[in-house]
């Protein structure tokens, strides 16, 4: 099963995240199938960039969104 979730990037105390499509059993920062966007919580306001076409394509293929990403998409 493919999940759309956050993968942590950045240095200590300068955290940022990538929104990725990956296998559900893979590690948080493990192998990804596609990078769909990014999220930077340190900026004011937090920066969220998402490639909507890629997101829709993965959802049509049956990927499921995690609650954390669903919360970001609702903003």
JODA-V484354 format. One line per field, one symbol per residue. psi: psi as a letter, one per 40 degrees, with the letter a starting at -180 (. if undefined). burial: # if it has 9 or more other C-alpha atoms within 8 Angstrom, else .. A space follows every 50 residues. Layout:
BEGIN
psi=???
burial=???
END
This chain:
BEGIN
psi=hhihahhhiiihefiiiihihiideiidfahidihdaihhedihihhhhh hdddddddddeeiihiddddddde.
burial=.#######......#########........#..#######....###.# ....#..##...#.##..##.....
END
